[in-house]
Amino acid sequence: MQERASRYTGYRSFDYLTPQVDFKVFDLAPQLGRVPGHDLGLTDDQSDRVSRLLREHTAISLYEHPKILPADVTQLRDYNRTGRNSFGFEGLARSGMTAVFDNFMNGTGCVTSEHAWKWDDVVYDIGLRLADIAKQDYVVVASTLAEIFTAKRNGQLALVAGLEAATMIENELDRIDILYGFGVRQMGIAYSQANMLGSGLSEDRDGGLTHFGRRAVDRMNKLGIAIDVSHSGDQTSLDVIEASRVPVFITHAGARAVWNTPRMKPDDVIRACAERGGVIGIEAAPHTTLSPAHPHHSIESVMDHFVYCVELVGIDHVAFGPDTNFGDHVGLHDSFTGHLAIGKAHGAVDHPRVPYVSGLENPAECFSNIVGWLVTHGYSDDEIAKVIGGNIIRVLREVW
């Protein structure tokens, strides 16, 4: 974990409001030290190299939920119903990251409905998050590469607003423009369940990208919204990659050849994404990117997927989208398993359950540990610079 960014002055979410008067207060999980740190066995020289690489290069997480969960995760629904998720400013200030793609509540956003993905809920979620961020100056909202680079120079953290699916647009194409106007710069096609655009990965039959979905892809291309197919079905993913005039992201997934579940991507989808210039961000949410060599989910399991994808499509097409938050991520999955179609997505492969993913448990530790792992496994400075941010920047130059 890195030293705290000097630009961060201690702001906590909703400090501009009066607790229990302006908003309901929940006991929140700690941002730092909730679980034991992961020892990579770095020497002093290797630790210094990790710090230098994060200082000199642009580190971008292609996918996170950097919110803070309630300490008692059974309160999560009540917490989300308020529309206000506290943001992990303190933890992110120790992350070493330059930019983070924040995907808000997404499939757990039940402000007005039990079943998420409603237009009003998404607007609530984005608006309250951006209002909170506007009251401090360490985290800045970025909608261009220039703004990400400026944040790096200023010692700030750039937040890129993203959404895991386009379900909330229903059949209203212009809602994509409205979301762009709100600052959204990355959007998924479908979550695990099908929608008007295409099939999700939990569906038994994948109908591919719909006619409306093709119009939505075209609109996102015209606006400059990066497209994500992490939770889309295989055929839908292939159709999106073919239909898009610019490269497409798989923001958070792994390789099905390593761990055979629907949540992972097959080789043909990963190859198609790379052949069109796209990038896959390696996922680290609990019980996703496992491997036969490391079925007890940890950073080692996750990096087995990284190594496989690099060997499959080359180091220019792989990055990281750890998909972490501050708090009990396993408890979140257990609380929303029906909404998130976790059973169908993760398949029926037996594996040991873990309380957290050692080494990649939260956004504060992910990139220092990822870079540490790469350093101990002989990757060059140039290779590390590519996978922690350079490859993402290359795609965004085309997309944005």
C-alpha positions in Angstrom: 0.0 0.0 0.0 1.3 3.4 -0.9 1.9 6.4 1.3 -1.1 8.7 1.5 -1.3 11.2 -1.4 -0.3 14.7 -0.1 -3.2 16.3 -2.0 -5.7 14.5 0.1 -6.6 16.5 3.2 -9.0 14.2 5.1 -12.4 14.8 3.5 -15.0 12.1 4.1 -18.2 11.6 2.2 -20.9 14.1 2.9 -18.8 16.2 5.3 -20.7 19.2 3.9 -24.0 17.9 5.4 -25.2 17.4 9.0 -25.2 13.7 9.9 -28.6 12.2 10.9 -30.2 15.5 9.9 -29.5 15.7 6.2 -28.8 12.0 5.7 -29.1 8.7 7.5 -25.8 7.5 9.0 -24.6 3.8 8.9 -21.7 2.3 10.6 -19.3 1.7 7.8 -16.5 -0.8 7.1 -13.0 0.5 7.6 -11.2 1.6 4.5 -7.8 0.5 5.7 -6.8 -2.6 7.7 -10.1 -4.5 7.5 -8.2 -7.6 6.6 -4.5 -8.6 7.0 -2.2 -7.2 4.3 -0.8 -9.6 1.7 3.0 -10.3 1.9 4.6 -10.5 -1.5 8.0 -10.9 -0.1 9.4 -7.8 -1.7 13.0 -6.7 -1.0 13.6 -3.1 -0.2 14.8 -2.5 -3.7 11.7 -4.1 -5.2 9.5 -2.0 -2.9 11.3 1.1 -4.1 10.8 0.1 -7.7 7.0 -0.4 -7.1 6.7 3.1 -5.7 8.7 4.6 -8.5 6.6 2.8 -11.2 3.4 4.1 -9.7 4.9 7.5 -9.3 6.2 7.8 -12.8 3.5 6.0 -14.8 -0.3 6.4 -15.1 -2.1 3.6 -13.2 -5.7 3.2 -14.2 -8.2 0.7 -12.8 -10.6 -0.2 -15.6 -13.3 -1.2 -13.2 -14.0 -0.6 -9.5 -16.8 0.1 -7.1 -14.8 2.4 -4.7 -17.7 2.9 -2.3 -17.7 1.9 1.4 -20.1 -0.8 2.4 -21.8 -0.9 5.8 -19.9 -2.8 8.5 -22.9 -5.0 8.8 -23.4 -6.0 5.2 -27.0 -7.1 6.0 -27.8 -3.4 6.1 -26.7 -3.0 2.5 -30.2 -2.8 1.0 -31.3 -0.1 3.5 -28.0 1.7 2.8 -28.5 1.7 -0.9 -32.1 2.8 -0.7 -30.9 6.1 0.6 -29.1 6.7 -2.7 -26.0 7.8 -0.8 -23.0 5.5 -0.9 -20.0 6.8 0.9 -16.9 7.1 -1.3 -13.5 5.7 -0.2 -11.5 8.9 -0.4 -9.1 7.9 2.4 -8.4 4.4 0.9 -8.0 5.7 -2.6 -5.5 8.3 -1.4 -3.2 5.3 -0.6 -3.9 3.4 -3.8 -1.2 4.8 -6.1 -3.7 5.1 -8.8 -4.0 8.0 -11.3 -7.6 7.1 -12.4 -10.4 4.8 -11.5 -13.4 3.8 -13.6 -16.2 4.0 -11.0 -19.3 1.9 -11.7 -21.4 3.1 -8.8 -24.1 0.8 -7.4 -25.1 -0.7 -10.7 -26.9 -4.0 -10.1 -27.4 -3.3 -6.4 -28.9 0.2 -6.9 -32.4 -0.3 -5.3 -33.3 3.3 -4.4 -36.8 3.1 -5.8 -37.1 -0.6 -6.7 -36.0 -3.9 -5.4 -34.6 -4.9 -8.7 -32.1 -2.1 -9.7 -31.2 -0.8 -13.2 -34.0 1.8 -13.1 -33.5 5.1 -14.7 -34.3 7.1 -11.6 -32.0 5.0 -9.5 -29.1 5.5 -11.8 -29.6 9.3 -11.9 -29.9 9.4 -8.1 -26.7 7.4 -7.8 -24.6 9.4 -10.2 -25.9 12.8 -9.0 -25.3 12.2 -5.3 -21.8 10.8 -6.0 -20.8 13.7 -8.1 -22.2 16.2 -5.6 -20.1 14.6 -2.9 -17.0 14.7 -5.1 -17.6 18.4 -6.0 -17.1 19.3 -2.3 -13.4 18.4 -2.2 -10.4 18.7 -4.6 -8.5 15.4 -4.3 -10.8 13.4 -6.6 -11.8 15.0 -9.8 -14.2 13.8 -12.4 -12.5 13.2 -15.8 -14.2 12.9 -19.1 -11.1 13.4 -21.3 -7.6 12.0 -21.4 -6.3 15.5 -20.9 -8.1 15.7 -17.6 -6.6 12.4 -16.5 -3.1 13.6 -17.3 -3.8 16.9 -15.5 -4.9 15.0 -12.4 -1.6 13.0 -12.5 0.4 16.2 -12.6 -1.6 17.8 -9.8 -1.4 14.8 -7.5 -5.1 14.1 -7.8 -7.2 11.0 -8.6 -9.3 11.1 -11.7 -12.7 9.4 -11.6 -14.2 8.2 -14.8 -18.0 7.6 -14.5 -19.0 4.2 -15.9 -22.1 1.9 -15.9 -22.0 -1.8 -16.1 -25.0 -2.1 -18.4 -27.3 0.0 -20.5 -30.4 -1.6 -19.1 -31.8 1.7 -17.7 -32.0 3.3 -21.1 -34.9 0.9 -21.9 -35.8 1.7 -25.5 -34.9 5.4 -25.3 -31.8 5.9 -27.4 -31.4 9.6 -26.4 -30.9 8.5 -22.8 -27.3 7.6 -23.8 -26.8 11.2 -24.7 -28.2 12.3 -21.4 -25.9 10.0 -19.5 -23.0 11.3 -21.6 -24.1 14.8 -20.5 -24.0 13.7 -16.9 -20.4 12.6 -17.5 -20.7 8.9 -18.2 -17.8 7.8 -20.4 -18.0 4.0 -20.2 -21.0 1.7 -20.5 -21.7 -2.0 -20.6 -24.2 -3.5 -23.1 -26.0 -6.0 -20.8 -25.5 -7.1 -17.3 -25.9 -10.8 -16.6 -29.6 -10.7 -17.6 -30.7 -9.8 -21.2 -32.1 -6.3 -22.0 -33.2 -4.4 -25.1 -29.6 -4.3 -26.4 -28.6 -8.0 -26.1 -28.1 -11.0 -24.0 -26.4 -11.3 -20.6 -24.0 -14.1 -19.8 -26.5 -15.9 -17.5 -29.0 -16.5 -20.3 -29.4 -20.1 -21.5 -29.6 -18.8 -25.1 -27.7 -15.9 -26.4 -29.6 -14.0 -29.1 -26.8 -11.7 -29.9 -26.9 -7.9 -30.3 -30.4 -6.7 -31.2 -31.3 -4.2 -33.8 -31.8 -1.6 -31.1 -28.5 -2.7 -29.6 -26.7 -1.9 -32.9 -28.2 1.5 -32.8 -27.0 1.9 -29.3 -23.5 0.9 -30.2 -23.5 3.4 -33.0 -24.7 6.2 -30.7 -22.0 5.3 -28.1 -19.4 5.4 -30.9 -20.7 8.8 -32.0 -20.7 10.3 -28.5 -17.4 8.8 -27.4 -18.5 6.3 -24.7 -16.3 3.3 -24.2 -18.2 0.1 -24.6 -17.9 -2.9 -22.2 -19.0 -6.5 -22.8 -17.8 -8.0 -19.5 -21.3 -9.3 -18.5 -22.6 -9.8 -22.0 -23.2 -13.3 -23.5 -20.5 -14.7 -25.9 -22.4 -14.1 -29.1 -23.5 -10.6 -28.0 -19.9 -9.8 -27.1 -18.7 -10.9 -30.6 -21.5 -8.9 -32.3 -20.7 -5.8 -30.3 -17.0 -6.0 -31.1 -17.8 -6.4 -34.8 -20.4 -3.6 -34.8 -18.3 -1.0 -33.0 -16.1 1.3 -35.2 -13.6 1.6 -32.3 -12.1 -0.8 -29.9 -14.2 -2.4 -27.1 -13.3 -3.1 -23.5 -13.8 -6.2 -21.5 -13.4 -4.2 -18.3 -13.5 -6.9 -15.7 -13.3 -10.6 -16.6 -10.9 -13.5 -17.0 -10.2 -16.5 -19.2 -12.7 -19.3 -19.4 -9.8 -21.6 -20.6 -8.3 -21.1 -17.1 -11.6 -21.3 -15.1 -14.6 -22.7 -16.9 -17.6 -20.6 -15.9 -19.9 -18.3 -17.9 -18.4 -15.3 -16.0 -15.1 -15.8 -17.8 -14.5 -15.1 -21.5 -13.8 -17.7 -24.1 -10.6 -17.4 -26.2 -12.6 -16.4 -29.3 -14.1 -13.4 -27.5 -10.8 -12.3 -26.0 -9.0 -12.7 -29.4 -11.8 -10.8 -31.3 -11.5 -8.0 -28.7 -7.7 -7.8 -29.1 -7.8 -8.0 -32.9 -10.0 -4.9 -33.1 -7.5 -3.1 -30.7 -9.4 -3.7 -27.5 -8.3 -4.6 -24.0 -9.4 -7.1 -21.3 -9.1 -5.9 -17.7 -8.4 -8.8 -15.3 -11.1 -9.3 -12.7 -10.6 -10.0 -9.0 -14.0 -10.1 -7.3 -14.4 -13.0 -4.9 -14.8 -16.5 -6.5 -14.5 -15.3 -10.1 -10.9 -15.5 -11.5 -9.9 -18.8 -9.9 -7.6 -21.3 -11.4 -6.8 -25.0 -11.0 -3.4 -24.1 -9.7 -4.8 -21.6 -7.2 -8.5 -22.5 -6.5 -8.3 -20.7 -3.1 -8.9 -17.2 -4.5 -6.0 -14.8 -4.1 -3.8 -12.5 -6.2 -2.0 -15.7 -7.4 -5.3 -17.0 -9.0 -6.0 -13.6 -10.6 -2.5 -13.4 -12.1 -2.9 -16.9 -13.6 -5.6 -15.3 -15.8 -3.3 -12.3 -16.5 -0.5 -14.6 -17.7 -2.8 -16.7 -19.8 -4.3 -13.6 -21.5 -0.9 -12.1 -22.2 0.2 -15.4 -23.8 -3.1 -15.5 -25.8 -3.3 -12.0 -27.2 -0.1 -10.2 -26.2 0.7 -7.7 -23.5 -0.7 -4.7 -25.4 -4.2 -6.0 -24.9 -4.3 -6.8 -21.2 -5.0 -4.5 -18.2 -6.6 -4.7 -14.8 -10.2 -4.1 -13.6 -10.1 -5.6 -10.1 -13.8 -4.9 -9.3 -13.2 -4.2 -5.6 -14.8 -2.1 -2.9 -14.3 -1.2 0.8 -16.0 -3.8 2.9 -17.3 -7.3 2.7 -17.5 -8.1 -1.0 -18.5 -11.8 -0.3 -21.3 -10.6 1.9 -22.5 -8.2 -0.9 -22.6 -11.1 -3.3 -24.6 -13.2 -0.8 -27.0 -10.4 -0.2 -27.7 -9.8 -3.9 -27.2 -13.2 -5.4 -30.6 -13.2 -7.2 -30.3 -9.7 -8.6 -26.8 -10.4 -9.9 -27.5 -13.9 -11.2 -24.3 -15.0 -9.5 -25.2 -18.7 -9.4 -25.6 -18.8 -13.2 -22.6 -16.6 -13.9 -20.2 -18.5 -11.7 -21.4 -21.9 -12.9 -21.2 -25.1 -10.9 -17.4 -25.6 -10.6 -16.5 -26.6 -7.0 -14.0 -24.5 -5.2 -13.2 -23.4 -1.7 -14.9 -20.3 -0.5 -12.8 -17.5 0.9 -13.9 -14.5 3.0 -11.9 -12.1 0.8 -9.3 -12.2 -2.0 -5.9 -12.0 -0.4 -3.8 -9.3 -2.1 -6.7 -7.8 -4.1 -9.3 -7.1 -1.4 -9.9 -3.4 -1.8 -9.0 -0.5 -4.1 -6.3 0.8 -1.6 -4.1 -2.2 -2.1 -4.8 -3.5 -5.6 -2.3 -1.7 -7.8 0.6 -1.7 -5.4 0.2 -5.4 -5.1 -0.3 -5.9 -8.8 2.9 -4.0 -9.6 4.7 -5.8 -6.8 3.7 -9.2 -8.3 4.8 -8.0 -11.8 8.1 -6.8 -10.3 8.8 -10.1 -8.6 8.0 -12.1 -11.7 10.5 -10.3 -14.0 8.4 -7.9 -16.0 10.1 -4.9 -17.4 9.3 -1.3 -16.6 7.8 -0.8 -20.1 5.6 -3.9 -19.8 4.3 -2.9 -16.4 3.6 0.6 -17.6 1.5 -0.8 -20.4 -0.7 -3.2 -18.3 -1.3 -0.7 -15.4 -2.5 2.1 -17.7 -0.8 2.5 -21.0 -3.0 0.0 -22.9 -6.1 1.7 -21.6 -4.9 5.1 -22.6 -4.2 3.8 -26.1 -7.8 2.6 -26.5 -9.3 5.8 -25.0 -7.4 7.9 -27.6 -9.5 6.1 -30.2 -12.8 6.0 -28.3 -13.0 9.4 -26.7 
